[in-house]
Amino acid sequence: MRFATFSAAGEIFYGAVTDAGMIALNADFPHWVTLYDVIAAGGLADLGAAAAGKAVTHVDFTYEMVLPNAPRILCVGVNFPDRNAEYKDGSAQPKFMSLFPRFASGFTGHGRNLVRPPENHTLDYEGEVAIVIGKGGRRISQEDAYDHIAALTLCNEGTIRDWVRHAKFNVTQGKNWDHSGALGPWLVPFTDASQLDEARIITRVNGEVRQDDVLSRMMFPIRREIEYISTFMTLKPGDIIITGTPTGAGARFDPPRYLKPGDVVEVEVEGIGTLCNGVEDEVLA
């Protein structure tokens, strides 16, 4: 079962995704206004039960960012061995993971265009798996970490590369341009460790494979990410952790291969799906 946020005829819905279209479920759960509220209440199984046997309600729709009102999104940076080497600074594998925040306004949905701003054209792609916390907690052990995941989704963690260099100790301003990245297409309930431990992530630009790696090679596995992050902050249902991207981003080519209008980026993980986005220039008012 897959669950998404989508729009149709000027309204926002959430519901179940089928091959034939969407099954809107908002009306069945008026106490859960958004898909985020469903996650916070541990209601994904209820959505699945409600969708069983229902007819498709929408065949003409647009995907929205999967959790458009998610208040806390944390990203893990430089989390594959080859990514560390890409920086060519001679540094050894770091002892602790790099973290930075992203905000929901920086993401769009599946099938929609990433937006390249006029101020800078170094828009880059980063294909990643994102986990959605379903059970909150503090100081969560690695052994128990997977028990706290509700669902999985995909991320194109689009970045304006020049703007991550504007300050010495942070990358936040390069990571949060409106609609520069994407999250979706949908949530896949997390049921089995093999969904993550055996996952392979592939990113394509205009059909060309640019990133291809397996999550088992992460320097900081997802169990460790949950343990580490929950040490300093209490994780809450609906929190999103974007877990890290493999080598092969556009900035690391010589010369760099940044995204431009008309490009199409696909992020694929078997068992989760494919997140696909075009690219357009921002239209100034």
C-alpha positions as CSV (number, residue, x, y, z in Angstrom):
1,M,0.0,0.0,0.0
2,R,1.2,3.5,-0.8
3,F,-0.2,6.8,0.5
4,A,0.2,10.3,-0.9
5,T,-0.8,13.9,-0.7
6,F,-2.3,15.2,-3.9
7,S,-4.3,18.1,-5.3
8,A,-7.3,18.0,-7.7
9,A,-9.7,20.8,-8.7
10,G,-8.1,23.3,-6.3
11,E,-8.4,21.0,-3.3
12,I,-5.8,19.1,-1.3
13,F,-6.4,15.5,-0.4
14,Y,-4.5,12.5,1.0
15,G,-5.2,8.9,0.3
16,A,-4.1,5.6,-1.2
17,V,-2.3,5.3,-4.5
18,T,-3.4,2.7,-7.0
19,D,-2.3,1.9,-10.5
20,A,-5.7,3.3,-11.7
21,G,-5.6,6.5,-9.7
22,M,-6.1,7.9,-6.2
23,I,-8.5,6.9,-3.5
24,A,-9.1,10.1,-1.4
25,L,-9.6,9.2,2.3
26,N,-9.9,12.7,3.9
27,A,-13.6,12.3,4.4
28,D,-13.2,9.0,6.2
29,F,-10.9,10.6,8.8
30,P,-12.1,14.2,9.4
31,H,-10.1,14.2,12.7
32,W,-6.9,13.8,10.6
33,V,-6.7,16.9,8.4
34,T,-3.4,16.0,6.7
35,L,-1.2,12.9,6.1
36,Y,1.1,14.3,8.7
37,D,-1.7,14.0,11.2
38,V,-2.2,10.4,10.2
39,I,1.4,9.7,10.9
40,A,1.3,11.5,14.2
41,A,-1.6,9.3,15.3
42,G,-0.1,6.1,14.0
43,G,-3.0,5.8,11.5
44,L,-1.4,4.4,8.3
45,A,-2.9,0.9,9.0
46,D,-6.3,2.5,9.4
47,L,-5.9,4.2,6.0
48,G,-5.0,0.9,4.4
49,A,-8.1,-0.8,5.9
50,A,-10.3,2.1,4.8
51,A,-9.0,2.0,1.2
52,A,-9.6,-1.8,0.8
53,G,-12.4,-2.3,-1.7
54,K,-13.0,1.4,-2.3
55,A,-13.2,2.8,-5.9
56,V,-10.7,5.3,-7.3
57,T,-11.9,8.8,-6.7
58,H,-9.4,10.8,-8.8
59,V,-7.7,10.0,-12.0
60,D,-6.8,13.6,-12.8
61,F,-4.5,14.9,-10.0
62,T,-1.2,16.4,-9.1
63,Y,1.2,15.1,-6.5
64,E,2.1,17.4,-3.7
65,M,5.2,17.2,-1.4
66,V,4.2,14.0,0.5
67,L,4.2,15.7,4.0
68,P,3.8,19.4,3.1
69,N,3.4,20.5,6.7
70,A,6.2,18.4,8.2
71,P,7.7,20.8,10.8
72,R,11.1,19.0,11.2
73,I,13.3,17.7,8.4
74,L,16.9,16.7,9.2
75,C,19.4,15.7,6.5
76,V,22.6,13.7,6.9
77,G,25.4,15.0,4.8
78,V,28.5,13.2,3.3
79,N,27.3,9.7,4.3
80,F,29.0,7.4,1.7
81,P,32.7,6.7,1.7
82,D,33.2,7.9,-1.9
83,R,31.3,11.1,-1.0
84,N,33.9,11.9,1.6
85,A,36.7,11.3,-0.9
86,E,35.0,13.6,-3.4
87,Y,35.9,16.6,-1.3
88,K,39.6,15.9,-2.0
89,D,40.6,17.4,1.3
90,G,42.5,14.4,2.6
91,S,40.2,14.0,5.6
92,A,39.5,10.6,7.1
93,Q,36.1,9.2,7.6
94,P,34.5,11.6,10.2
95,K,33.7,10.3,13.7
96,F,30.3,12.0,13.8
97,M,27.8,12.6,11.1
98,S,27.1,16.0,9.5
99,L,23.5,17.3,9.9
100,F,21.6,20.2,8.6
101,P,17.9,21.2,8.5
102,R,15.6,21.6,5.5
103,F,12.2,23.1,5.5
104,A,9.0,21.8,3.8
105,S,8.9,24.9,1.6
106,G,12.1,23.8,-0.1
107,F,10.4,20.7,-1.6
108,T,7.8,20.0,-4.3
109,G,6.0,16.8,-5.3
110,H,6.6,14.0,-7.8
111,G,6.0,15.0,-11.4
112,R,6.5,18.7,-10.7
113,N,9.5,20.9,-11.7
114,L,12.4,21.8,-9.4
115,V,12.9,25.5,-9.5
116,R,16.2,27.1,-10.4
117,P,16.4,30.7,-9.0
118,P,17.7,33.6,-11.0
119,E,20.3,34.5,-8.3
120,N,22.4,31.4,-9.0
121,H,22.3,28.5,-11.5
122,T,24.3,25.9,-9.6
123,L,21.2,23.7,-9.0
124,D,22.3,20.2,-8.2
125,Y,20.6,16.8,-7.5
126,E,21.1,14.4,-4.6
127,G,19.1,11.2,-4.6
128,E,18.3,9.8,-1.2
129,V,16.0,7.6,0.9
130,A,14.0,9.5,3.5
131,I,12.5,7.9,6.6
132,V,9.4,9.1,8.5
133,I,9.4,8.6,12.2
134,G,6.2,7.0,13.5
135,K,7.1,6.4,17.2
136,G,8.8,9.1,19.1
137,G,11.6,8.7,21.5
138,R,14.8,10.0,23.1
139,R,18.1,8.2,23.3
140,I,16.9,5.4,21.1
141,S,19.2,2.4,20.8
142,Q,20.4,1.1,17.4
143,E,18.8,-2.2,18.2
144,D,15.4,-0.5,18.6
145,A,15.8,2.1,15.9
146,Y,13.7,0.5,13.2
147,D,10.8,0.1,15.6
148,H,10.5,3.9,15.4
149,I,10.1,4.2,11.6
150,A,6.6,4.5,10.2
151,A,7.3,4.9,6.5
152,L,9.8,5.4,3.7
153,T,9.8,7.8,0.8
154,L,12.3,9.3,-1.7
155,C,14.1,12.6,-1.8
156,N,15.8,14.7,-4.5
157,E,17.7,16.9,-2.1
158,G,18.2,19.7,-4.6
159,T,21.0,22.1,-3.7
160,I,22.2,25.5,-4.9
161,R,25.9,24.7,-4.6
162,D,27.4,28.2,-4.6
163,W,25.1,29.1,-1.7
164,V,26.4,26.3,0.6
165,R,29.7,28.2,0.6
166,H,28.4,31.5,1.8
167,A,29.5,30.8,5.4
168,K,32.1,28.8,7.1
169,F,30.1,26.4,9.3
170,N,26.7,25.9,7.7
171,V,25.0,24.9,4.4
172,T,21.4,25.9,5.3
173,Q,21.0,28.7,2.9
174,G,22.1,26.5,-0.1
175,K,19.7,23.8,0.9
176,N,16.4,25.7,1.4
177,W,15.5,27.5,-1.8
178,D,11.8,27.3,-2.5
179,H,10.9,24.1,-4.4
180,S,14.5,23.3,-5.2
181,G,14.1,19.7,-4.1
182,A,11.4,17.0,-4.0
183,L,9.9,14.5,-1.5
184,G,7.7,11.7,-2.6
185,P,6.0,10.4,-4.6
186,W,4.3,8.6,-1.7
187,L,4.8,6.9,1.6
188,V,5.5,3.2,1.8
189,P,4.8,1.7,5.2
190,F,8.0,0.3,6.8
191,T,7.5,-3.3,7.6
192,D,10.8,-5.1,7.2
193,A,14.5,-4.3,7.7
194,S,15.3,-5.6,4.2
195,Q,13.5,-2.5,2.8
196,L,16.5,-0.5,4.0
197,D,19.3,-2.9,4.5
198,E,19.2,-4.3,1.0
199,A,18.1,-1.1,-0.8
200,R,19.9,0.2,-3.9
201,I,19.5,3.9,-4.8
202,I,19.9,5.0,-8.4
203,T,19.7,8.6,-9.7
204,R,19.3,9.4,-13.4
205,V,19.5,12.7,-15.2
206,N,17.9,12.5,-18.7
207,G,18.2,8.8,-18.5
208,E,21.9,8.7,-17.7
209,V,22.8,7.0,-14.4
210,R,24.7,9.5,-12.2
211,Q,24.4,7.9,-8.8
212,D,24.2,4.1,-8.0
213,D,25.0,2.7,-4.6
214,V,23.6,0.6,-1.8
215,L,22.5,1.8,1.6
216,S,24.5,-0.8,3.4
217,R,27.7,1.2,2.4
218,M,26.6,4.2,4.4
219,M,29.3,5.4,6.8
220,F,26.5,6.1,9.3
221,P,23.7,3.5,8.8
222,I,20.1,4.5,9.4
223,R,20.0,2.8,12.8
224,R,23.0,4.9,13.9
225,E,21.3,8.1,12.5
226,I,18.3,7.5,14.6
227,E,20.4,6.7,17.7
228,Y,22.6,9.8,17.3
229,I,19.8,12.3,16.5
230,S,17.6,11.1,19.3
231,T,20.5,11.6,21.7
232,F,20.2,15.4,21.5
233,M,16.5,15.8,20.5
234,T,13.4,13.9,21.2
235,L,12.2,12.5,17.9
236,K,8.5,12.9,17.2
237,P,6.0,11.1,14.9
238,G,6.2,12.9,11.5
239,D,9.8,13.9,11.8
240,I,11.7,13.2,8.5
241,I,15.3,12.1,8.3
242,I,16.9,12.3,4.8
243,T,19.6,9.7,5.1
244,G,22.4,10.6,2.7
245,T,23.3,10.6,-1.0
246,P,25.9,8.5,-2.9
247,T,28.7,9.9,-5.0
248,G,27.9,11.3,-8.4
249,A,26.3,14.7,-7.8
250,G,26.7,17.2,-10.6
251,A,29.1,19.4,-8.7
252,R,31.7,16.6,-8.6
253,F,32.2,16.4,-12.3
254,D,34.9,18.4,-14.1
255,P,33.4,20.6,-15.3
256,P,30.3,20.5,-13.1
257,R,27.1,19.2,-14.6
258,Y,24.4,21.3,-12.9
259,L,20.7,21.0,-13.7
260,K,19.1,23.3,-16.3
261,P,15.6,23.8,-17.5
262,G,14.3,20.8,-19.5
263,D,16.4,18.2,-17.5
264,V,14.6,15.3,-15.9
265,V,15.8,13.7,-12.7
266,E,14.7,10.3,-11.5
267,V,15.5,8.8,-8.1
268,E,14.7,5.1,-7.9
269,V,14.7,2.6,-5.1
270,E,13.2,-0.8,-5.7
271,G,10.3,-1.4,-3.2
272,I,9.7,2.3,-2.7
273,G,9.3,3.7,-6.2
274,T,10.6,6.4,-8.5
275,L,10.6,10.1,-7.8
276,C,10.7,12.1,-11.1
277,N,11.0,15.8,-11.5
278,G,11.8,18.2,-14.3
279,V,13.6,21.6,-14.0
280,E,12.4,25.1,-14.7
281,D,13.6,28.6,-14.1
282,E,11.8,30.6,-11.5
283,V,9.3,33.1,-13.0
284,L,9.6,36.4,-11.3
285,A,6.5,38.4,-10.6
